[in-house]
Amino acid sequence: MNVIVSQALATGLPVITTNHSGLPEQVLDGKNGRVVVEGDVVALAETILHLMEHPELWPEYGRFGREHVLKSYDSRKLIDRQVEYYLSVVKPHNCDLTSP
């Protein structure tokens, strides 16, 4: 998770990023921003111009981006998911999680 991208999305900003690493998991192309091929400066420039010329897209991208971050990156949900994962790993081995 890229914190800067998450923060931008959480504030309701449309985001333009590349397909590098896990960024497309945060920026869903055409829903909360745009994803371009890494290193394709022409596509990046065209995408920036397209968003500048179509500000009517910004509110929908912003709403969807904020909802996506709140749903997918809520720390309580992430912690609960992590605990469930750990329990699923140790339970088959009859590990006692209560003793130090």
KAPE-V285278 format. One record per backbone hydrogen bond with DSSP energy under -0.5 kcal/mol. CO is the residue of the C=O (numbers start at 1). NH is the residue of the N-H. E is the energy in kcal/mol with one decimal. If there is no record, write none. Layout:
CO:NH:E
CO:NH:E
This chain:
1:3:-0.7
2:6:-2.5
3:7:-2.7
4:8:-2.3
5:9:-2.7
6:10:-2.8
7:11:-1.5
8:13:-2.3
9:12:-1.6
15:34:-2.5
17:36:-2.7
20:23:-2.0
22:25:-1.6
22:26:-0.7
23:26:-1.4
23:27:-2.9
26:28:-0.8
27:29:-0.8
28:31:-2.9
28:32:-1.8
28:33:-0.7
32:15:-1.3
33:30:-3.0
34:17:-2.4
36:19:-1.3
37:40:-2.1
39:41:-1.4
40:44:-2.1
41:45:-2.5
42:46:-2.6
43:47:-2.4
44:48:-2.4
45:49:-2.5
46:50:-2.6
47:51:-2.3
48:52:-2.3
49:53:-2.4
50:54:-0.9
54:57:-2.0
55:58:-0.9
55:59:-0.6
57:61:-2.4
58:62:-3.0
59:63:-2.6
60:64:-2.6
61:65:-2.6
62:66:-2.3
63:67:-2.4
64:68:-2.6
65:69:-2.3
66:70:-2.6
67:71:-2.5
68:72:-2.7
69:73:-2.6
74:78:-2.6
75:79:-2.6
76:80:-2.5
77:81:-2.4
78:82:-2.1
79:83:-2.7
80:84:-2.4
81:85:-2.0
82:86:-2.5
83:87:-2.7
84:88:-2.2
85:89:-1.4
86:90:-2.5
87:91:-2.6
88:92:-0.5
90:93:-1.3
90:95:-1.4
91:94:-2.1
95:97:-0.8
